[in-house]
Amino acid sequence: MDSGRAGMEGGRAGMEGELEDMPEQAPRLPLLPGFREIATRRMSERRRGLIGELVSQRQAAQLSQTEVAARMGTSQSAVARLEAGQADVRASTLERYAAAIGCQISWRLQD
């Protein structure tokens, strides 16, 4: 049994040496109080605006939610939830919606 303990202790010593050789972690960025809430609110406003534009385009194309759902391969209720802003939809879902109504979303990065 003692030989087993010695093996374990030797293993720990080996690990300690490895840990000492590892580079230090990058310094943590400072926390910005309220940043997450502000960013979430801003993204939510932009997403609602985009969804509003998509709904307007759907209506202008005289397509029903059911027709769009069929083109997307989903249900009418899922399209209704998307349009109502009740779901935090992925970018790919918005792109599929746009394609279903004959549009395309172009993404750009802003400061």
C-alpha positions as a LaTeX table, in Angstrom:
\begin{tabular}{lrrr}
\hline
Residue & $x$ (\AA) & $y$ (\AA) & $z$ (\AA) \\
\hline
Met1 & 0.00 & 0.00 & 0.00 \\
Asp2 & 2.83 & 2.37 & 0.80 \\
Ser3 & 4.16 & 2.01 & $-2.70$ \\
Gly4 & 0.78 & 3.14 & $-4.05$ \\
Arg5 & 0.86 & 6.28 & $-1.95$ \\
Ala6 & 4.37 & 7.04 & $-3.03$ \\
Gly7 & 3.28 & 6.75 & $-6.63$ \\
Met8 & 0.42 & 9.17 & $-6.06$ \\
Glu9 & 2.61 & 11.66 & $-4.25$ \\
Gly10 & 5.17 & 11.46 & $-7.01$ \\
Gly11 & 2.37 & 12.14 & $-9.49$ \\
Arg12 & 1.34 & 15.25 & $-7.61$ \\
Ala13 & 4.87 & 16.57 & $-7.55$ \\
Gly14 & 5.07 & 16.07 & $-11.29$ \\
Met15 & 1.85 & 18.02 & $-11.78$ \\
Glu16 & 3.04 & 20.88 & $-9.60$ \\
Gly17 & 6.06 & 21.30 & $-11.82$ \\
Glu18 & 3.82 & 21.35 & $-14.89$ \\
Leu19 & 1.57 & 23.97 & $-13.34$ \\
Glu20 & 4.52 & 26.20 & $-12.60$ \\
Asp21 & 5.53 & 26.04 & $-16.27$ \\
Met22 & 2.08 & 27.16 & $-17.47$ \\
Pro23 & 1.74 & 30.81 & $-18.46$ \\
Glu24 & $-0.35$ & 33.00 & $-16.20$ \\
Gln25 & $-3.93$ & 33.62 & $-17.22$ \\
Ala26 & $-4.70$ & 36.84 & $-19.02$ \\
Pro27 & $-5.91$ & 39.56 & $-16.68$ \\
Arg28 & $-9.68$ & 39.69 & $-16.31$ \\
Leu29 & $-11.49$ & 42.55 & $-17.94$ \\
Pro30 & $-13.12$ & 44.97 & $-15.52$ \\
Leu31 & $-16.80$ & 44.45 & $-14.90$ \\
Leu32 & $-18.96$ & 47.23 & $-16.23$ \\
Pro33 & $-22.07$ & 47.55 & $-14.07$ \\
Gly34 & $-25.21$ & 47.55 & $-16.18$ \\
Phe35 & $-23.39$ & 46.70 & $-19.44$ \\
Arg36 & $-25.18$ & 43.41 & $-19.94$ \\
Glu37 & $-28.60$ & 44.98 & $-19.42$ \\
Ile38 & $-27.84$ & 47.88 & $-21.76$ \\
Ala39 & $-26.44$ & 45.58 & $-24.45$ \\
Thr40 & $-29.40$ & 43.21 & $-24.15$ \\
Arg41 & $-31.88$ & 46.08 & $-24.38$ \\
Arg42 & $-30.11$ & 47.55 & $-27.41$ \\
Met43 & $-29.96$ & 44.18 & $-29.18$ \\
Ser44 & $-33.60$ & 43.54 & $-28.34$ \\
Glu45 & $-34.64$ & 46.90 & $-29.82$ \\
Arg46 & $-32.69$ & 46.24 & $-33.01$ \\
Arg47 & $-34.05$ & 42.72 & $-33.30$ \\
Arg48 & $-37.63$ & 44.01 & $-32.85$ \\
Gly49 & $-36.99$ & 46.60 & $-35.56$ \\
Leu50 & $-35.68$ & 43.95 & $-37.94$ \\
Ile51 & $-38.61$ & 41.65 & $-37.22$ \\
Gly52 & $-41.00$ & 44.55 & $-37.80$ \\
Glu53 & $-39.43$ & 45.16 & $-41.20$ \\
Leu54 & $-39.68$ & 41.48 & $-42.06$ \\
Val55 & $-43.37$ & 41.38 & $-41.08$ \\
Ser56 & $-44.02$ & 44.46 & $-43.23$ \\
Gln57 & $-42.30$ & 42.74 & $-46.15$ \\
Arg58 & $-44.37$ & 39.59 & $-45.59$ \\
Gln59 & $-47.59$ & 41.58 & $-45.59$ \\
Ala60 & $-46.52$ & 43.53 & $-48.69$ \\
Ala61 & $-45.89$ & 40.22 & $-50.45$ \\
Gln62 & $-49.39$ & 39.17 & $-49.37$ \\
Leu63 & $-48.12$ & 36.05 & $-47.67$ \\
Ser64 & $-49.85$ & 34.54 & $-44.66$ \\
Gln65 & $-47.99$ & 33.23 & $-41.61$ \\
Thr66 & $-49.11$ & 29.75 & $-42.66$ \\
Glu67 & $-47.53$ & 30.15 & $-46.11$ \\
Val68 & $-44.29$ & 31.44 & $-44.60$ \\
Ala69 & $-44.27$ & 28.59 & $-42.09$ \\
Ala70 & $-44.67$ & 26.03 & $-44.87$ \\
Arg71 & $-41.78$ & 27.57 & $-46.79$ \\
Met72 & $-39.62$ & 27.55 & $-43.65$ \\
Gly73 & $-40.59$ & 24.02 & $-42.66$ \\
Thr74 & $-42.09$ & 25.06 & $-39.34$ \\
Ser75 & $-45.50$ & 25.75 & $-37.83$ \\
Gln76 & $-47.68$ & 28.84 & $-38.15$ \\
Ser77 & $-47.56$ & 29.23 & $-34.36$ \\
Ala78 & $-43.74$ & 29.35 & $-34.45$ \\
Val79 & $-43.92$ & 32.12 & $-37.07$ \\
Ala80 & $-46.47$ & 33.97 & $-34.93$ \\
Arg81 & $-44.18$ & 33.75 & $-31.87$ \\
Leu82 & $-41.23$ & 34.98 & $-33.95$ \\
Glu83 & $-43.25$ & 37.94 & $-35.27$ \\
Ala84 & $-44.54$ & 38.78 & $-31.79$ \\
Gly85 & $-41.00$ & 38.84 & $-30.42$ \\
Gln86 & $-41.81$ & 36.10 & $-27.93$ \\
Ala87 & $-38.75$ & 34.08 & $-28.86$ \\
Asp88 & $-35.05$ & 34.89 & $-28.83$ \\
Val89 & $-34.51$ & 33.66 & $-32.37$ \\
Arg90 & $-31.21$ & 32.70 & $-33.92$ \\
Ala91 & $-29.78$ & 34.63 & $-36.84$ \\
Ser92 & $-30.22$ & 31.57 & $-39.07$ \\
Thr93 & $-33.96$ & 31.51 & $-38.26$ \\
Leu94 & $-34.30$ & 35.16 & $-39.24$ \\
Glu95 & $-32.43$ & 34.41 & $-42.48$ \\
Arg96 & $-34.80$ & 31.49 & $-43.23$ \\
Tyr97 & $-37.79$ & 33.75 & $-42.57$ \\
Ala98 & $-36.37$ & 36.41 & $-44.89$ \\
Ala99 & $-35.76$ & 33.82 & $-47.62$ \\
Ala100 & $-39.32$ & 32.53 & $-47.21$ \\
Ile101 & $-40.70$ & 36.00 & $-47.96$ \\
Gly102 & $-38.29$ & 36.62 & $-50.82$ \\
Cys103 & $-35.83$ & 38.85 & $-48.98$ \\
Gln104 & $-32.28$ & 38.62 & $-47.75$ \\
Ile105 & $-30.77$ & 40.01 & $-44.56$ \\
Ser106 & $-27.42$ & 41.73 & $-44.83$ \\
Trp107 & $-25.45$ & 41.92 & $-41.59$ \\
Arg108 & $-22.99$ & 44.66 & $-40.68$ \\
Leu109 & $-20.84$ & 45.37 & $-37.68$ \\
Gln110 & $-21.27$ & 48.68 & $-35.87$ \\
Asp111 & $-19.27$ & 50.35 & $-33.13$ \\
\hline
\end{tabular}
